[in-house]
Amino acid sequence: MLCIWETAAGLELLGPNSRLIFPSLEAVMEAFVRNFVKGYAGLTLWVYVGNSMLLLLEGMMTGVILAFLFSGLSMISSIFHAVYNLIISVFDLLPGVALLPVVIIVFGVKPGVIVFLVVHAVVWPMSRNLLDGFKAVTRIYVEAGENIGLHGMSLLLGIYLPASVSYIISGLKVGWARAWRGLISAEMIFGVAAMPGIGLFINQMRTNLKNAEMYATLLVIVIIGLVVQYGIFAPIENNTVKKWGMSK
């Protein structure tokens, strides 16, 4: 891919605008450094990345807590389970971007809107994975817990949650991916001047025809994703479900 890219840039295969559409790899790497040193409008890319990660962390934590709370209640109450399962089926089909106009009308343009969209992106897939994990728990484990006096919340914490760790990790990975994409999309669509993020930076580079800086920022997004995947989720998975023989 890099060879094809550099060839397209060097031979100007797309005409006079070839260098604009396909800036050389050297130009992209120079822009990569320049983004973090100079940035745009007096703000370095570090500020944009920090704001995005702060909003993402806040939304992820809220979404995960709500998913655990509602999924746990679903295992205690069959009525709540039926209602919540229907809610998941409905809202999991709605992209966060589709809800963006409604949320902006109700709450206005503020950082909380992005947090809300991140929560929306996390809570439904996380809840679905939790409920699937709870349903997959072997019946003999549940009966063993009941025999030693576990019921209700104690049965949930003592049996269901430990036996569903692989589903929990899978839900976190899916929730993270959807939250990350939703965050960048929301920031690109409307961006919050009070708390500018990576998506807004990409849009600013596109508007100013700074394509090398735009491609360099896309590279930053990929790097952050790889760091989270292999620096956070992979070690957790290796030291839990793989170590315990729950997955290969």
C-alpha positions as CSV (number, residue, x, y, z in Angstrom):
1,M,0.0,0.0,0.0
2,L,2.8,2.4,0.9
3,C,4.6,1.7,-2.4
4,I,1.4,2.3,-4.4
5,W,0.7,5.5,-2.5
6,E,4.2,6.8,-3.1
7,T,4.0,5.8,-6.8
8,A,0.7,7.6,-7.2
9,A,2.2,10.7,-5.5
10,G,5.4,10.7,-7.5
11,L,4.0,10.0,-11.0
12,E,1.0,12.4,-10.5
13,L,-1.4,9.8,-11.8
14,L,-4.4,11.9,-11.0
15,G,-3.2,15.0,-12.8
16,P,-2.3,18.4,-11.3
17,N,-4.1,17.7,-8.1
18,S,-2.3,14.4,-7.5
19,R,0.0,15.9,-4.9
20,L,-3.0,17.3,-3.0
21,I,-4.9,14.0,-3.0
22,F,-1.9,11.8,-2.5
23,P,0.8,13.8,-0.7
24,S,4.1,12.0,-0.5
25,L,4.9,9.8,2.6
26,E,7.6,12.3,3.5
27,A,5.1,15.2,3.5
28,V,2.7,13.1,5.7
29,M,5.4,12.3,8.2
30,E,6.5,15.9,8.4
31,A,2.9,16.9,8.9
32,F,2.6,14.2,11.6
33,V,5.4,15.9,13.6
34,R,4.1,19.4,12.8
35,N,0.6,18.5,14.1
36,F,2.0,17.8,17.5
37,V,4.5,20.7,17.6
38,K,2.5,23.5,16.0
39,G,-1.0,22.2,15.6
40,Y,-3.8,24.6,14.4
41,A,-5.0,28.0,15.6
42,G,-2.5,27.9,18.6
43,L,-3.5,24.4,19.8
44,T,-1.3,21.4,19.2
45,L,-2.8,18.0,18.4
46,W,-2.0,16.9,21.9
47,V,-4.8,19.2,23.1
48,Y,-7.3,17.7,20.6
49,V,-6.3,14.1,21.4
50,G,-6.5,14.8,25.2
51,N,-10.0,16.3,24.8
52,S,-11.3,13.4,22.7
53,M,-9.9,10.8,25.1
54,L,-11.4,12.6,28.1
55,L,-14.8,12.6,26.5
56,L,-14.4,9.0,25.4
57,L,-13.3,7.8,28.9
58,E,-16.3,9.6,30.5
59,G,-18.7,8.1,28.1
60,M,-17.2,4.6,28.2
61,M,-17.3,4.5,32.0
62,T,-20.9,5.7,32.1
63,G,-22.0,3.2,29.4
64,V,-20.2,0.2,31.1
65,I,-21.7,1.0,34.5
66,L,-25.2,1.3,33.1
67,A,-24.8,-1.9,31.1
68,F,-23.7,-3.8,34.2
69,L,-26.5,-2.3,36.3
70,F,-29.3,-2.9,33.8
71,S,-28.0,-6.4,32.8
72,G,-27.7,-7.4,36.4
73,L,-31.3,-6.3,37.1
74,S,-32.4,-8.3,34.1
75,M,-31.1,-11.5,35.7
76,I,-32.9,-10.7,39.0
77,S,-36.2,-9.7,37.5
78,S,-37.8,-11.6,34.5
79,I,-40.1,-8.7,33.8
80,F,-37.2,-6.2,33.7
81,H,-35.3,-8.7,31.4
82,A,-38.2,-8.8,28.9
83,V,-38.5,-5.0,28.8
84,Y,-34.8,-4.3,28.7
85,N,-34.1,-6.9,26.0
86,L,-36.7,-5.1,23.8
87,I,-35.1,-1.8,24.5
88,I,-31.7,-3.2,23.5
89,S,-33.2,-4.6,20.3
90,V,-34.6,-1.2,19.4
91,F,-31.8,1.2,20.3
92,D,-28.9,-1.0,19.2
93,L,-30.1,-0.5,15.7
94,L,-30.0,3.3,15.9
95,P,-26.6,4.8,14.9
96,G,-25.5,7.5,17.2
97,V,-25.1,9.9,14.3
98,A,-28.8,9.5,13.5
99,L,-29.7,10.6,17.0
100,L,-27.3,13.6,16.8
101,P,-29.9,16.2,15.4
102,V,-32.4,15.2,18.1
103,V,-29.8,15.4,20.9
104,I,-28.6,18.8,19.7
105,I,-32.1,20.2,19.6
106,V,-32.8,19.0,23.1
107,F,-29.5,19.7,24.8
108,G,-27.7,22.1,22.5
109,V,-24.1,22.0,21.2
110,K,-21.9,21.1,24.2
111,P,-19.4,18.4,25.2
112,G,-22.1,16.4,27.0
113,V,-23.7,15.6,23.7
114,I,-20.6,13.7,22.6
115,V,-20.5,11.9,25.9
116,F,-24.2,10.9,25.4
117,L,-23.4,9.5,22.0
118,V,-20.5,7.5,23.4
119,V,-22.7,6.1,26.1
120,H,-25.3,5.2,23.4
121,A,-22.5,3.4,21.4
122,V,-21.3,1.4,24.4
123,V,-24.3,0.5,26.6
124,W,-26.3,-1.6,24.1
125,P,-23.6,-3.9,22.7
126,M,-22.1,-4.2,26.2
127,S,-25.5,-5.2,27.6
128,R,-26.2,-7.6,24.8
129,N,-22.8,-9.4,25.4
130,L,-23.5,-9.5,29.2
131,L,-26.9,-11.0,28.8
132,D,-25.6,-13.6,26.3
133,G,-22.8,-14.4,28.8
134,F,-25.3,-14.8,31.6
135,K,-27.4,-17.1,29.5
136,A,-24.4,-19.2,28.6
137,V,-23.4,-19.9,32.2
138,T,-23.6,-23.7,32.8
139,R,-26.6,-24.6,34.9
140,I,-24.5,-26.7,37.3
141,Y,-22.6,-23.6,38.3
142,V,-25.8,-21.8,39.1
143,E,-27.1,-24.8,41.1
144,A,-23.8,-25.0,43.0
145,G,-24.1,-21.3,43.9
146,E,-27.7,-21.8,45.1
147,N,-26.6,-24.8,47.2
148,I,-24.1,-22.7,49.1
149,G,-26.7,-20.0,49.8
150,L,-26.2,-17.6,46.9
151,H,-29.4,-15.8,45.7
152,G,-30.2,-12.7,43.8
153,M,-27.3,-10.2,43.8
154,S,-24.9,-12.5,45.5
155,L,-25.6,-15.2,42.9
156,L,-25.0,-12.6,40.1
157,L,-21.7,-11.4,41.6
158,G,-20.5,-14.9,42.7
159,I,-21.5,-17.0,39.7
160,Y,-22.8,-15.2,36.7
161,L,-20.2,-12.4,36.4
162,P,-17.0,-14.6,36.9
163,A,-18.4,-17.2,34.5
164,S,-19.1,-14.5,31.8
165,V,-15.6,-12.8,31.8
166,S,-15.0,-13.7,28.1
167,Y,-18.3,-12.2,27.1
168,I,-17.5,-9.1,29.2
169,I,-14.2,-8.6,27.5
170,S,-15.8,-9.1,24.1
171,G,-18.5,-6.5,24.9
172,L,-15.8,-4.0,26.0
173,K,-13.9,-4.5,22.8
174,V,-17.1,-4.0,20.7
175,G,-18.2,-1.1,22.8
176,W,-14.8,0.6,22.5
177,A,-14.7,0.3,18.8
178,R,-18.2,1.7,18.3
179,A,-17.6,4.5,20.8
180,W,-14.3,5.5,19.1
181,R,-15.9,5.7,15.7
182,G,-19.0,7.5,17.1
183,L,-16.8,10.0,18.9
184,I,-14.8,10.9,15.8
185,S,-17.9,11.1,13.7
186,A,-19.7,13.4,16.1
187,E,-16.7,15.7,16.4
188,M,-16.4,15.9,12.6
189,I,-20.1,16.7,12.1
190,F,-20.5,19.5,14.6
191,G,-17.3,19.8,16.8
192,V,-17.4,21.7,20.1
193,A,-15.3,24.8,20.1
194,A,-15.1,24.7,23.9
195,M,-13.5,21.3,23.8
196,P,-12.1,20.6,20.3
197,G,-11.3,16.9,19.5
198,I,-9.6,14.9,16.9
199,G,-12.6,14.8,14.6
200,L,-12.8,18.6,14.6
201,F,-9.1,18.8,13.8
202,I,-9.5,16.5,10.8
203,N,-12.4,18.7,9.6
204,Q,-10.3,21.8,10.0
205,M,-7.4,20.3,8.0
206,R,-9.9,19.3,5.2
207,T,-11.4,22.8,5.1
208,N,-7.9,24.4,4.8
209,L,-6.8,21.8,2.2
210,K,-4.1,20.6,4.4
211,N,-4.4,17.0,3.3
212,A,-1.0,15.9,4.5
213,E,-2.0,17.0,8.1
214,M,-5.4,15.3,7.6
215,Y,-3.8,11.9,6.6
216,A,-1.3,12.3,9.5
217,T,-4.2,12.7,11.9
218,L,-5.9,9.5,10.5
219,L,-2.6,7.8,11.3
220,V,-2.9,9.0,14.9
221,I,-6.4,7.5,15.1
222,V,-5.1,4.2,13.9
223,I,-2.2,4.3,16.4
224,I,-4.5,5.0,19.3
225,G,-6.7,2.1,18.3
226,L,-3.8,-0.3,18.1
227,V,-2.4,0.9,21.5
228,V,-5.8,0.3,23.1
229,Q,-6.3,-3.1,21.4
230,Y,-2.8,-4.6,22.1
231,G,-1.8,-2.5,25.1
232,I,-4.9,-2.8,27.2
233,F,-7.4,-5.4,25.9
234,A,-4.8,-8.1,24.8
235,P,-3.0,-8.2,28.2
236,I,-6.3,-8.4,30.0
237,E,-7.5,-11.2,27.8
238,N,-4.2,-13.1,28.1
239,N,-4.2,-12.8,31.9
240,T,-7.9,-13.9,32.3
241,V,-9.8,-15.9,29.8
242,K,-6.8,-17.3,27.9
243,K,-4.9,-18.1,31.1
244,W,-8.0,-19.8,32.6
245,G,-8.6,-21.8,29.4
246,M,-11.9,-20.1,28.6
247,S,-10.7,-19.2,25.1
248,K,-7.8,-20.0,22.7
